[in-house]
C-alpha cells in the first residue's frame, strides 16, 4: 500500500501481501485491517507504519486437511478490539487483536 502525495510522488507505507481482497480503515485506532485469498487477517498501525497483529493459522479439519483462507469481507466491531471476518468457504470468525 502506498500514499500518493499532491505532487504525484509515491511513498510506500506498508506491504500487506499478495492477493489482497479487502481492506478497512479503523477511525478510532488509526489502523488498517487487511485480508484476502491465502492472505491472513493483518492489522497495521498507520502512525508507526508497522504490522501489529497477524491472525494465526486455522487448525486442520477432522480429516487433518488444511483449511483454505479466503477473506471476502472484514470489519472492526464498533467500540471493541474485535474484528469479524467472512470467508467464501462459509465461515464467519471473530478475532480480538489486542
The first five atom37 places (N, CA, C, CB, O) and aatype in JSON, in Angstrom:
{
  "aatype": [20, 20, 20, 20, 20, 20, 20, 20, 20, 20, 20, 20, 20, 20, 20, 20, 20, 20, 20, 20, 20, 20, 20, 20, 20, 20, 20, 20, 20, 20, 20, 20, 20, 20, 20, 20, 20, 20, 20, 20, 20, 20, 20, 20, 20, 20, 20, 20, 20, 20, 20, 20, 20, 20, 20, 20, 20, 20, 20, 20, 20, 20, 20, 20, 20, 20, 20, 20, 20, 20, 20, 20, 20, 20, 20, 20, 20, 20, 20, 20, 20, 20, 20, 20, 20, 20, 20, 20, 20, 20, 20, 20, 20, 20, 20, 20, 20, 20],
  "atom_mask": [
    [1, 1, 1, 1, 1],
    [1, 1, 1, 1, 1],
    [1, 1, 1, 1, 1],
    [1, 1, 1, 1, 1],
    [1, 1, 1, 1, 1],
    [1, 1, 1, 1, 1],
    [1, 1, 1, 1, 1],
    [1, 1, 1, 1, 1],
    [1, 1, 1, 1, 1],
    [1, 1, 1, 1, 1],
    [1, 1, 1, 1, 1],
    [1, 1, 1, 1, 1],
    [1, 1, 1, 1, 1],
    [1, 1, 1, 1, 1],
    [1, 1, 1, 1, 1],
    [1, 1, 1, 1, 1],
    [1, 1, 1, 1, 1],
    [1, 1, 1, 1, 1],
    [1, 1, 1, 1, 1],
    [1, 1, 1, 1, 1],
    [1, 1, 1, 1, 1],
    [1, 1, 1, 1, 1],
    [1, 1, 1, 1, 1],
    [1, 1, 1, 1, 1],
    [1, 1, 1, 1, 1],
    [1, 1, 1, 1, 1],
    [1, 1, 1, 1, 1],
    [1, 1, 1, 1, 1],
    [1, 1, 1, 1, 1],
    [1, 1, 1, 1, 1],
    [1, 1, 1, 1, 1],
    [1, 1, 1, 1, 1],
    [1, 1, 1, 1, 1],
    [1, 1, 1, 1, 1],
    [1, 1, 1, 1, 1],
    [1, 1, 1, 1, 1],
    [1, 1, 1, 1, 1],
    [1, 1, 1, 1, 1],
    [1, 1, 1, 1, 1],
    [1, 1, 1, 1, 1],
    [1, 1, 1, 1, 1],
    [1, 1, 1, 1, 1],
    [1, 1, 1, 1, 1],
    [1, 1, 1, 1, 1],
    [1, 1, 1, 1, 1],
    [1, 1, 1, 1, 1],
    [1, 1, 1, 1, 1],
    [1, 1, 1, 1, 1],
    [1, 1, 1, 1, 1],
    [1, 1, 1, 1, 1],
    [1, 1, 1, 1, 1],
    [1, 1, 1, 1, 1],
    [1, 1, 1, 1, 1],
    [1, 1, 1, 1, 1],
    [1, 1, 1, 1, 1],
    [1, 1, 1, 1, 1],
    [1, 1, 1, 1, 1],
    [1, 1, 1, 1, 1],
    [1, 1, 1, 1, 1],
    [1, 1, 1, 1, 1],
    [1, 1, 1, 1, 1],
    [1, 1, 1, 1, 1],
    [1, 1, 1, 1, 1],
    [1, 1, 1, 1, 1],
    [1, 1, 1, 1, 1],
    [1, 1, 1, 1, 1],
    [1, 1, 1, 1, 1],
    [1, 1, 1, 1, 1],
    [1, 1, 1, 1, 1],
    [1, 1, 1, 1, 1],
    [1, 1, 1, 1, 1],
    [1, 1, 1, 1, 1],
    [1, 1, 1, 1, 1],
    [1, 1, 1, 1, 1],
    [1, 1, 1, 1, 1],
    [1, 1, 1, 1, 1],
    [1, 1, 1, 1, 1],
    [1, 1, 1, 1, 1],
    [1, 1, 1, 1, 1],
    [1, 1, 1, 1, 1],
    [1, 1, 1, 1, 1],
    [1, 1, 1, 1, 1],
    [1, 1, 1, 1, 1],
    [1, 1, 1, 1, 1],
    [1, 1, 1, 1, 1],
    [1, 1, 1, 1, 1],
    [1, 1, 1, 1, 1],
    [1, 1, 1, 1, 1],
    [1, 1, 1, 1, 1],
    [1, 1, 1, 1, 1],
    [1, 1, 1, 1, 1],
    [1, 1, 1, 1, 1],
    [1, 1, 1, 1, 1],
    [1, 1, 1, 1, 1],
    [1, 1, 1, 1, 1],
    [1, 1, 1, 1, 1],
    [1, 1, 1, 1, 1],
    [1, 1, 1, 1, 1]
  ],
  "atom_positions": [
    [[0.85, -1.16, 0.0], [0.0, 0.0, 0.0], [0.9, 1.22, 0.0], [-0.97, 0.0, 1.22], [1.91, 1.27, 0.7]],
    [[0.52, 2.2, -0.79], [1.32, 3.4, -0.93], [0.45, 4.64, -0.72], [2.0, 3.45, -2.3], [-0.77, 4.6, -0.89]],
    [[1.1, 5.71, -0.36], [0.46, 7.01, -0.22], [0.94, 7.88, -1.37], [0.77, 7.67, 1.16], [2.14, 7.97, -1.62]],
    [[0.0, 8.52, -2.06], [0.34, 9.41, -3.17], [0.2, 10.84, -2.68], [-0.55, 9.14, -4.42], [-0.88, 11.24, -2.24]],
    [[1.27, 11.61, -2.77], [1.25, 13.0, -2.34], [0.64, 13.86, -3.44], [2.67, 13.49, -1.98], [0.4, 13.39, -4.55]],
    [[0.38, 15.13, -3.12], [-0.25, 16.03, -4.09], [0.63, 16.3, -5.31], [-0.59, 17.35, -3.42], [0.12, 16.64, -6.38]],
    [[1.96, 16.14, -5.16], [2.84, 16.33, -6.31], [3.18, 15.0, -7.0], [4.13, 17.03, -5.87], [4.21, 14.88, -7.66]],
    [[2.28, 14.0, -6.85], [2.32, 12.72, -7.54], [3.58, 11.9, -7.24], [2.23, 12.95, -9.02], [4.12, 11.23, -8.13]],
    [[4.04, 11.95, -6.0], [5.17, 11.13, -5.56], [4.6, 9.99, -4.71], [6.22, 11.99, -4.74], [3.85, 10.22, -3.77]],
    [[4.99, 8.75, -5.07], [4.51, 7.58, -4.35], [5.41, 7.32, -3.14], [4.48, 6.34, -5.28], [6.63, 7.23, -3.27]],
    [[4.79, 7.2, -1.95], [5.52, 6.91, -0.72], [5.01, 5.57, -0.19], [5.33, 8.06, 0.36], [3.87, 5.49, 0.26]],
    [[5.83, 4.5, -0.24], [5.37, 3.2, 0.27], [5.13, 3.28, 1.78], [6.4, 2.09, -0.06], [5.95, 3.82, 2.53]],
    [[3.99, 2.72, 2.22], [3.66, 2.73, 3.65], [3.82, 1.33, 4.24], [2.23, 3.25, 3.87], [4.62, 1.13, 5.15]],
    [[3.04, 0.36, 3.72], [3.09, -1.0, 4.25], [2.99, -2.0, 3.11], [1.95, -1.22, 5.28], [2.48, -1.69, 2.03]],
    [[3.47, -3.22, 3.38], [3.33, -4.32, 2.44], [2.34, -5.3, 3.04], [4.72, -5.02, 2.14], [2.66, -6.01, 3.99]],
    [[1.12, -5.34, 2.49], [0.05, -6.18, 3.02], [0.04, -7.58, 2.41], [-1.28, -5.53, 2.8], [-0.79, -8.4, 2.8]],
    [[0.92, -7.88, 1.48], [0.99, -9.2, 0.89], [0.26, -9.29, -0.44], [0.43, -10.22, 1.84], [-0.32, -8.32, -0.91]],
    [[0.31, -10.49, -1.02], [-0.32, -10.73, -2.32], [-1.79, -11.11, -2.15], [0.41, -11.84, -3.07], [-2.23, -11.46, -1.06]],
    [[-2.54, -11.03, -3.26], [-3.94, -11.44, -3.31], [-4.8, -10.76, -2.26], [-4.04, -12.93, -3.15], [-5.64, -11.39, -1.62]],
    [[-4.6, -9.48, -2.09], [-5.37, -8.7, -1.13], [-6.79, -8.51, -1.66], [-4.7, -7.33, -0.84], [-6.97, -7.97, -2.76]],
    [[-7.78, -8.94, -0.89], [-9.17, -8.85, -1.31], [-9.9, -7.7, -0.62], [-9.89, -10.16, -1.04], [-10.74, -7.05, -1.23]],
    [[-9.59, -7.45, 0.65], [-10.36, -6.48, 1.42], [-9.44, -5.7, 2.35], [-11.46, -7.18, 2.23], [-8.48, -6.24, 2.9]],
    [[-9.77, -4.42, 2.5], [-9.0, -3.55, 3.39], [-9.99, -2.57, 4.03], [-7.86, -2.79, 2.61], [-10.85, -2.02, 3.34]],
    [[-9.85, -2.36, 5.33], [-10.71, -1.41, 6.04], [-9.84, -0.51, 6.91], [-11.77, -2.15, 6.91], [-8.77, -0.9, 7.38]],
    [[-10.34, 0.7, 7.1], [-9.66, 1.69, 7.95], [-10.43, 1.81, 9.25], [-9.53, 3.07, 7.24], [-11.66, 1.96, 9.23]],
    [[-9.73, 1.75, 10.38], [-10.35, 1.94, 11.69], [-10.2, 3.4, 12.08], [-9.71, 1.0, 12.75], [-9.08, 3.88, 12.25]],
    [[-11.31, 4.1, 12.23], [-11.27, 5.52, 12.56], [-10.83, 5.78, 14.0], [-12.63, 6.14, 12.32], [-10.3, 6.84, 14.3]],
    [[-11.04, 4.82, 14.89], [-10.71, 5.04, 16.3], [-9.24, 4.81, 16.61], [-11.55, 4.15, 17.17], [-8.66, 5.56, 17.39]],
    [[-8.63, 3.8, 16.01], [-7.27, 3.46, 16.36], [-6.22, 3.79, 15.33], [-7.21, 2.05, 16.65], [-5.05, 3.49, 15.54]],
    [[-6.62, 4.4, 14.2], [-5.69, 4.71, 13.11], [-4.99, 3.45, 12.62], [-4.66, 5.74, 13.57], [-3.78, 3.44, 12.4]],
    [[-5.77, 2.39, 12.44], [-5.25, 1.11, 11.96], [-5.87, 0.78, 10.62], [-5.53, 0.0, 12.98], [-6.95, 1.25, 10.28]],
    [[-5.15, -0.06, 9.85], [-5.65, -0.63, 8.61], [-5.76, -2.13, 8.82], [-4.72, -0.28, 7.39], [-4.83, -2.75, 9.33]],
    [[-6.9, -2.7, 8.44], [-7.15, -4.13, 8.58], [-7.22, -4.7, 7.17], [-8.47, -4.42, 9.39], [-7.94, -4.18, 6.32]],
    [[-6.47, -5.79, 6.9], [-6.42, -6.37, 5.56], [-6.61, -7.88, 5.59], [-5.09, -6.04, 4.88], [-6.43, -8.51, 6.63]],
    [[-6.98, -8.45, 4.45], [-7.12, -9.89, 4.3], [-7.43, -10.22, 2.86], [-8.21, -10.45, 5.23], [-7.76, -9.34, 2.07]],
    [[-7.34, -11.51, 2.51], [-7.63, -11.9, 1.14], [-7.47, -13.37, 0.89], [-6.76, -11.14, 0.22], [-7.54, -14.19, 1.81]],
    [[-7.24, -13.71, -0.38], [-7.08, -15.09, -0.8], [-5.7, -15.59, -0.38], [-7.28, -15.23, -2.34], [-4.68, -15.1, -0.86]],
    [[-5.69, -16.56, 0.52], [-4.45, -17.07, 1.12], [-3.62, -15.93, 1.74], [-3.61, -17.82, 0.07], [-2.39, -15.97, 1.75]],
    [[-4.31, -14.94, 2.23], [-3.69, -13.78, 2.88], [-4.43, -13.57, 4.2], [-3.74, -12.47, 1.97], [-5.54, -13.03, 4.23]],
    [[-3.81, -14.01, 5.29], [-4.44, -13.97, 6.61], [-4.76, -12.56, 7.05], [-3.56, -14.64, 7.63], [-4.22, -11.59, 6.52]],
    [[-5.65, -12.46, 8.04], [-6.01, -11.19, 8.63], [-4.78, -10.53, 9.24], [-7.1, -11.37, 9.7], [-4.03, -11.15, 9.99]],
    [[-4.57, -9.25, 8.89], [-3.44, -8.49, 9.42], [-3.94, -7.11, 9.84], [-2.3, -8.36, 8.37], [-4.83, -6.55, 9.22]],
    [[-3.35, -6.58, 10.91], [-3.67, -5.23, 11.38], [-2.37, -4.43, 11.37], [-4.33, -5.25, 12.83], [-1.37, -4.85, 11.94]],
    [[-2.42, -3.27, 10.7], [-1.25, -2.4, 10.6], [-1.53, -1.1, 11.33], [-0.9, -2.13, 9.12], [-2.64, -0.57, 11.28]],
    [[-0.52, -0.57, 12.0], [-0.59, 0.75, 12.63], [-0.06, 1.76, 11.62], [0.24, 0.8, 13.98], [1.1, 1.68, 11.21]],
    [[-0.9, 2.69, 11.21], [-0.5, 3.66, 10.18], [0.49, 4.69, 10.7], [-1.71, 4.37, 9.64], [1.35, 5.14, 9.95]],
    [[0.39, 5.07, 11.97], [1.3, 6.07, 12.51], [2.73, 5.54, 12.6], [0.83, 6.52, 13.89], [3.68, 6.25, 12.31]],
    [[2.87, 4.27, 13.01], [4.2, 3.66, 13.12], [4.6, 2.94, 11.84], [4.22, 2.68, 14.29], [5.75, 2.53, 11.69]],
    [[3.65, 2.79, 10.91], [3.86, 2.08, 9.65], [4.42, 0.68, 9.88], [4.8, 2.87, 8.73], [5.42, 0.28, 9.27]],
    [[3.75, -0.06, 10.8], [4.23, -1.4, 11.13], [3.07, -2.36, 11.34], [5.11, -1.35, 12.36], [1.94, -1.94, 11.62]],
    [[3.35, -3.64, 11.21], [2.4, -4.7, 11.44], [2.26, -4.89, 12.95], [2.83, -6.01, 10.74], [3.26, -5.07, 13.64]],
    [[1.02, -4.87, 13.47], [0.84, -5.04, 14.92], [0.11, -6.33, 15.28], [0.07, -3.87, 15.48], [0.12, -6.73, 16.44]],
    [[-0.52, -7.0, 14.28], [-1.22, -8.25, 14.56], [-1.33, -9.06, 13.28], [-2.63, -7.98, 15.16], [-1.62, -8.52, 12.21]],
    [[-1.11, -10.38, 13.41], [-1.34, -11.33, 12.32], [-2.14, -12.49, 12.88], [0.0, -11.82, 11.68], [-1.8, -13.04, 13.93]],
    [[-3.19, -12.86, 12.19], [-4.03, -13.97, 12.62], [-3.25, -15.28, 12.54], [-5.31, -14.05, 11.76], [-2.45, -15.47, 11.62]],
    [[-3.48, -16.18, 13.48], [-2.85, -17.49, 13.46], [-3.49, -18.36, 12.4], [-2.94, -18.16, 14.85], [-4.6, -18.08, 11.94]],
    [[-2.78, -19.42, 12.0], [-3.33, -20.38, 11.05], [-4.54, -21.08, 11.66], [-2.27, -21.41, 10.63], [-4.61, -21.28, 12.87]],
    [[-5.49, -21.44, 10.8], [-6.64, -22.21, 11.25], [-6.2, -23.64, 11.54], [-7.77, -22.19, 10.18], [-5.32, -24.16, 10.87]],
    [[-6.81, -24.28, 12.56], [-6.47, -25.69, 12.79], [-7.0, -26.55, 11.65], [-7.05, -26.17, 14.14], [-7.96, -26.18, 10.97]],
    [[-6.38, -27.7, 11.45], [-6.83, -28.62, 10.39], [-8.21, -29.16, 10.72], [-5.82, -29.78, 10.22], [-8.63, -29.15, 11.88]],
    [[-8.91, -29.64, 9.7], [-10.25, -30.18, 9.91], [-10.17, -31.61, 10.47], [-11.06, -30.17, 8.59], [-9.08, -32.08, 10.82]],
    [[-11.32, -32.28, 10.57], [-11.38, -33.62, 11.17], [-10.55, -34.65, 10.39], [-12.82, -34.09, 11.25], [-10.11, -35.64, 10.96]],
    [[-10.34, -34.41, 9.11], [-9.52, -35.32, 8.29], [-8.06, -34.9, 8.23], [-10.08, -35.41, 6.89], [-7.28, -35.45, 7.45]],
    [[-7.69, -33.91, 9.05], [-6.34, -33.36, 9.11], [-5.93, -32.7, 7.8], [-5.35, -34.45, 9.46], [-4.76, -32.72, 7.42]],
    [[-6.91, -32.11, 7.1], [-6.64, -31.35, 5.89], [-6.57, -29.88, 6.22], [-7.7, -31.62, 4.82], [-7.32, -29.39, 7.06]],
    [[-5.7, -29.18, 5.55], [-5.53, -27.75, 5.76], [-6.76, -27.01, 5.26], [-4.26, -27.23, 5.06], [-7.25, -27.29, 4.16]],
    [[-7.27, -26.06, 6.05], [-8.41, -25.24, 5.64], [-7.91, -24.04, 4.84], [-9.22, -24.77, 6.88], [-7.01, -23.33, 5.28]],
    [[-8.49, -23.81, 3.66], [-8.06, -22.67, 2.85], [-8.49, -21.34, 3.48], [-8.61, -22.78, 1.42], [-9.49, -21.28, 4.19]],
    [[-7.73, -20.29, 3.19], [-8.05, -18.95, 3.69], [-8.49, -18.1, 2.51], [-6.82, -18.3, 4.42], [-7.78, -17.99, 1.52]],
    [[-9.67, -17.52, 2.63], [-10.14, -16.6, 1.61], [-11.09, -15.6, 2.27], [-10.84, -17.36, 0.44], [-12.3, -15.81, 2.3]],
    [[-10.54, -14.52, 2.79], [-11.33, -13.49, 3.45], [-11.99, -12.63, 2.38], [-10.46, -12.62, 4.41], [-11.3, -11.99, 1.58]],
    [[-13.33, -12.61, 2.37], [-14.06, -11.83, 1.38], [-14.58, -10.52, 1.96], [-15.2, -12.63, 0.81], [-14.87, -9.59, 1.22]],
    [[-14.72, -10.45, 3.3], [-15.14, -9.2, 3.93], [-14.65, -9.21, 5.36], [-16.69, -9.02, 3.87], [-14.49, -10.27, 5.97]],
    [[-14.42, -8.03, 5.9], [-13.97, -7.88, 7.28], [-14.39, -6.53, 7.8], [-12.44, -8.05, 7.39], [-14.58, -5.58, 7.03]],
    [[-14.54, -6.45, 9.12], [-14.93, -5.17, 9.72], [-14.58, -5.18, 11.2], [-16.44, -4.9, 9.52], [-14.62, -6.22, 11.85]],
    [[-14.25, -4.02, 11.71], [-13.98, -3.85, 13.13], [-15.3, -3.54, 13.82], [-12.92, -2.71, 13.38], [-16.0, -2.61, 13.43]],
    [[-15.65, -4.32, 14.84], [-16.9, -4.09, 15.55], [-16.79, -2.81, 16.38], [-17.26, -5.3, 16.45], [-15.79, -2.62, 17.08]],
    [[-17.79, -1.93, 16.32], [-17.71, -0.62, 16.98], [-17.52, -0.74, 18.5], [-18.96, 0.18, 16.69], [-18.19, -1.54, 19.15]],
    [[-16.61, 0.06, 19.03], [-16.37, 0.12, 20.47], [-15.6, -1.05, 21.04], [-17.65, 0.21, 21.17], [-15.5, -1.18, 22.26]],
    [[-15.04, -1.91, 20.2], [-14.3, -3.08, 20.68], [-12.98, -3.2, 19.92], [-15.13, -4.38, 20.52], [-12.69, -2.41, 19.01]],
    [[-12.2, -4.18, 20.3], [-10.98, -4.54, 19.58], [-11.2, -5.87, 18.85], [-9.76, -4.63, 20.55], [-10.26, -6.65, 18.7]],
    [[-12.43, -6.12, 18.41], [-12.81, -7.37, 17.77], [-13.04, -7.14, 16.28], [-14.07, -7.96, 18.42], [-13.7, -6.19, 15.88]],
    [[-12.47, -8.04, 15.48], [-12.63, -7.98, 14.03], [-13.44, -9.19, 13.6], [-11.24, -7.94, 13.3], [-13.14, -10.32, 13.99]],
    [[-14.47, -8.97, 12.81], [-15.27, -10.05, 12.23], [-14.83, -10.25, 10.79], [-16.81, -9.74, 12.32], [-14.72, -9.29, 10.03]],
    [[-14.58, -11.51, 10.41], [-14.19, -11.83, 9.04], [-15.17, -12.85, 8.46], [-12.74, -12.38, 8.99], [-15.72, -13.69, 9.17]],
    [[-15.37, -12.77, 7.15], [-16.25, -13.68, 6.42], [-15.45, -14.3, 5.28], [-17.53, -12.94, 5.88], [-14.66, -13.62, 4.63]],
    [[-15.67, -15.59, 5.05], [-14.94, -16.31, 4.01], [-15.89, -16.79, 2.93], [-14.18, -17.49, 4.6], [-17.07, -17.01, 3.19]],
    [[-15.37, -16.95, 1.73], [-16.2, -17.5, 0.66], [-16.44, -18.99, 0.87], [-15.53, -17.27, -0.7], [-17.27, -19.58, 0.17]],
    [[-15.73, -19.61, 1.82], [-15.92, -21.02, 2.12], [-16.96, -21.23, 3.22], [-14.61, -21.65, 2.53], [-17.15, -22.36, 3.66]],
    [[-17.62, -20.16, 3.68], [-18.75, -20.32, 4.59], [-18.48, -20.1, 6.06], [-19.3, -21.64, 4.43], [-19.38, -20.31, 6.87]],
    [[-17.3, -19.68, 6.45], [-17.1, -19.44, 7.88], [-17.13, -17.96, 8.2], [-15.78, -20.04, 8.33], [-16.75, -17.12, 7.39]],
    [[-17.59, -17.68, 9.41], [-17.57, -16.33, 9.97], [-16.76, -16.44, 11.27], [-19.04, -15.75, 10.22], [-17.06, -17.28, 12.12]],
    [[-15.75, -15.59, 11.41], [-14.89, -15.66, 12.59], [-14.8, -14.31, 13.25], [-13.5, -16.15, 12.21], [-14.94, -13.28, 12.59]],
    [[-14.56, -14.31, 14.55], [-14.28, -13.06, 15.24], [-12.94, -13.23, 15.95], [-15.42, -12.67, 16.26], [-12.64, -14.29, 16.5]],
    [[-12.14, -12.17, 15.92], [-10.79, -12.2, 16.46], [-10.54, -10.93, 17.26], [-9.74, -12.35, 15.34], [-10.82, -9.83, 16.78]],
    [[-10.02, -11.07, 18.47], [-9.58, -9.92, 19.25], [-8.11, -9.69, 18.95], [-9.82, -10.13, 20.78], [-7.31, -10.62, 19.06]],
    [[-7.74, -8.46, 18.57], [-6.34, -8.25, 18.19], [-5.52, -7.53, 19.25], [-6.28, -7.47, 16.91], [-4.34, -7.29, 19.02]],
    [[-6.09, -7.19, 20.38], [-5.29, -6.61, 21.47], [-5.61, -7.26, 22.76], [-5.51, -5.11, 21.59], [-5.04, -6.91, 23.79]]
  ]
}
